[in-house]
Amino acid sequence: MSNNKTRYISFFKALANEERLEIVKLLRQNGEMFAQDVEKHFYLEQSTTSHHLNMLKRSGIAKSRKQGRKVYYSIDIDSFNQILQEFQGTFFEL
């Protein structure tokens, strides 16, 4: 399977989960959030929150930055849009 197809599958799998979709929505509304604030907002276990955030990051939907011991997450708009445009160009040539 090509790298692009693997990338698209990872991207859409990350979005195919209700909790991750809600996290994306929350990050979009707030711009950037401390990982523990995401956890508290959804009453998720730390490990579950970490799993969701890491999956969003690996798929190109979110990005993180570390400040001391804290990790902050936000939506990676450039990557998100690039993946969607490439997908559209590959499968739905206009």
Secondary structure, DSSP 8 states (H G I E B T S, - for coil): --HHHHHHHHHHHHHSSHHHHHHHHHHHHHSEEEHHHHHHHHT--HHHHHHHHHHHHHTTSEEEEEETTEEEEEE-HHHHHHHHHHHHHHHS--
